[in-house]
């Protein structure tokens, strides 16, 4: 899942994506929990409600949530 500002490419090559913040969360197998996590991340980043970006409003160009599954 991803959402980016209009005109911003979801790639490192886009100069507006010069910095990156990664948040890693263990395996989430419940789709409802994953959906709630996505909604919360997007809402908090867009509204500036996330403490890590409160000082720099409009500094977030996009949000991407990747669910990696290990093959066993």
PyMOL commands that set and color helices and strands:
alter all, ss='L'
color gray80, all
select helices_A, chain A and resi 15-17+31-47
alter helices_A, ss='H'
color red, helices_A
select strands_A, chain A and resi 2-4+62-64
alter strands_A, ss='S'
color yellow, strands_A
deselect
rebuild
show_as cartoon
